[in-house]
Amino acid sequence: MDPRNFEKLNELINKHRDFLSNSGVMANYQKNRIKSETLQILKHKITMKVEGLLSSNTKIDEYIRLVMDKSLDPYSMANLIIKLLGLE
């Protein structure tokens, strides 16, 4: 294979990399990737906290009974759990 082809390919790759960098496309991609990864980590950690709370807090049993009795709806129960977690 002609070495000039590799040089041309390398030149094109470098031009494209420069374009991605200078146009902000790469920075925007990285920003979105970091946000997405962080969101996944937060979802996992919050889920683990909620699961721990559901299995250990006696208030939860009371909320479940209220939902079963139709005195409380699941959305309101979720809001109460958010308060128990200190997220509201």
N, C-alpha and C positions, 0 to 999 in steps of 0.2 A: 504494500500500500504506500502511496506517495506521502511523505512526511508533510508536504504542504497542506494536504487535506486535514491532518491533525491540527496544524497551526491555524487553519481557517476555522475549524470547529471550535478550538480553544478560544479564538478571538470572538466568535459569535456567542459562545457561552459567557464570556466575560462581559460583553456588551449587554447581554440580557440580564446578568446579575447586577450590573451597574444601573440598568433601567429600573429593575425591581427595587433596588436600594434607594435611588434618587427620587423615584416617584412616590415613595411611601407605601407601596404595595407590600413589601416585605415586613415593614414595621407594623402595618395594619394586620397582616396575617399573624405575626407573633403576638400582638396584643390580644387578638381574638382567641388564639390558641391558649394563652395564659388564662384568660377569663374563663374559657370553657373547662380547662383542667381544674382551676380553682373551684368552680361551681360543682364539678363532680366530687371533689374532695369534701366540700362543705355539705353536699347532700348526704354523702356517706357518714360523715361525723354527726350530723344532726339526726339522721336515721338511727344511728347507734344510741345517741342520747335518748331519743324518744322511746326506742325499744326498751332501754334500761328503766326509764320512768314507768312505762306501761306494766312492767313486770314487778316493780318494787314499791310503787306509791299507792297507798290505800285510797287516796282521793279518786284514782282511776276507777276502782271498783264502784265507788259511789256514782261517778259519771256514767258508767256503763249501765248501772241499775236505772238511772234517770232516763237514759236513752231507751232502754227496754220498756220503761213505763210510759214512754212518749212524752215525758215532762221536759226532755231536752233533745235537741236534734244533733246529729253527728257533727255538723259544722260548728255549732256552739260548743260542743265537747272539744273539738279541735282547737278552738280559740281559748278555752280554759287550759288546755294542755300547753299551748304557747305561753300563756301567762305563768304556768307552773315552771316552765323552762326559763322564765325571765326574758323572753324575747319580745315582749310587748310592753 
